[in-house]
């Protein structure tokens, strides 16, 4: 782990300390969990919109597609 310092607003600090006391967890543990959740939620925002759609829909026949459309459809499967 890397040690770092952050500054919190008074309300953030007191809310985290209270939540930590209620859950039996440390302030640093809650902050690490919060950072992990934030990073995971933003992970999909970096994806290409077409990549987000890949695999969400059932495949159909590509026989009636033009060659360039067929090649694209095959490339994302």
C-alpha positions as CSV (number, residue, x, y, z in Angstrom):
1,X,0.0,0.0,0.0
2,X,1.0,3.6,-0.5
3,X,0.6,6.1,2.3
4,X,-1.0,9.4,1.3
5,X,-2.7,12.3,2.9
6,X,-6.1,13.8,2.0
7,X,-8.1,16.7,3.3
8,X,-11.8,16.1,4.0
9,X,-14.6,18.6,4.7
10,X,-15.7,18.5,8.4
11,X,-19.0,16.9,7.5
12,X,-17.2,14.2,5.5
13,X,-14.9,13.4,8.3
14,X,-17.5,13.2,11.0
15,X,-19.9,11.2,8.8
16,X,-17.1,8.7,7.9
17,X,-16.0,8.4,11.6
18,X,-19.6,7.7,12.7
19,X,-20.2,5.1,9.9
20,X,-16.9,3.5,10.7
21,X,-17.7,3.3,14.5
22,X,-21.1,1.8,13.7
23,X,-19.6,-0.8,11.3
24,X,-16.5,-1.5,13.4
25,X,-14.3,-0.3,10.5
26,X,-11.5,2.3,10.3
27,X,-11.7,5.6,8.5
28,X,-9.0,4.5,6.1
29,X,-10.8,1.3,5.3
30,X,-14.0,3.2,4.4
31,X,-12.0,5.6,2.2
32,X,-10.3,2.8,0.4
33,X,-13.7,1.1,-0.3
34,X,-15.1,4.4,-1.5
35,X,-12.2,4.9,-3.9
36,X,-12.6,1.3,-5.2
37,X,-16.3,1.8,-5.8
38,X,-15.7,5.1,-7.6
39,X,-13.0,3.6,-9.9
40,X,-15.2,0.6,-10.7
41,X,-18.2,2.7,-11.6
42,X,-16.1,4.9,-13.9
43,X,-14.4,1.9,-15.6
44,X,-17.2,1.4,-18.1
45,X,-17.3,5.1,-19.0
46,X,-13.9,4.7,-20.7
47,X,-15.3,2.1,-23.1
48,X,-16.3,2.7,-26.7
49,X,-20.1,2.9,-26.9
50,X,-20.1,0.0,-29.4
51,X,-18.0,-2.1,-27.0
52,X,-20.7,-1.6,-24.4
53,X,-23.3,-3.1,-26.7
54,X,-21.2,-6.1,-27.7
55,X,-22.8,-9.3,-26.3
56,X,-26.0,-7.7,-25.1
57,X,-28.2,-8.8,-28.0
58,X,-28.7,-12.2,-29.7
59,X,-26.9,-12.7,-32.9
60,X,-28.7,-12.7,-36.2
61,X,-27.8,-14.0,-39.6
62,X,-25.3,-11.9,-41.5
63,X,-26.2,-13.3,-44.9
64,X,-28.2,-10.3,-46.0
65,X,-25.6,-7.7,-45.0
66,X,-23.2,-6.0,-47.3
67,X,-19.6,-7.2,-47.1
68,X,-18.4,-4.3,-45.0
69,X,-21.3,-4.6,-42.6
70,X,-20.8,-8.4,-42.3
71,X,-17.1,-7.9,-41.6
72,X,-17.9,-5.4,-38.8
73,X,-20.6,-7.7,-37.3
74,X,-18.2,-10.6,-37.3
75,X,-15.4,-8.5,-35.7
76,X,-17.5,-7.7,-32.6
77,X,-18.8,-11.2,-31.9
